[in-house]
Amino acid sequence: MSEYIPNSHLKKSPTVVDIQEWLVSNISYVLGVESDQIDIHEPLENYGLDSGQAMILASKAEKSLGFKLSLHYLWYYPTIEELAQRLSEDLQDSTSETFQI
C-alpha cells in the first residue's frame, strides 16, 4: 500500500473516531458554532450547511487529511457518523497517496 498523507497530528491512517473529530471540529468552524453543539448522529442538513460551506469543508479535508472529499458524500452519507465510517473505509482501501472519494 502506498504511503498515506497524514494530518500533521495524526501519525497513522486516521480511525473513524479521528475522522469524526476532524469533521466535528471543521464543520463547527465553518458554521460558526461550538463543536459541542454538533451531534454526529444528526443529519448535516439540519445544521444548514450550504454548498459554499461544503466546498470549504472539502478543501480543508484535502489539505488536512490528504484526500479529495467528493461533495456528493456529504449528501449520500448525511450524518458525521456515516460519513466518517465511509471515509475510513475508503482510506483503508486506497492504494494511492492522494485519491478521490
Secondary structure as UniProt FT lines:
FT   TURN            8..9
FT   HELIX           16..31
FT   HELIX           35..37
FT   TURN            40..41
FT   HELIX           44..47
FT   HELIX           51..65
FT   TURN            71..72
FT   HELIX           73..76
FT   HELIX           80..93
//
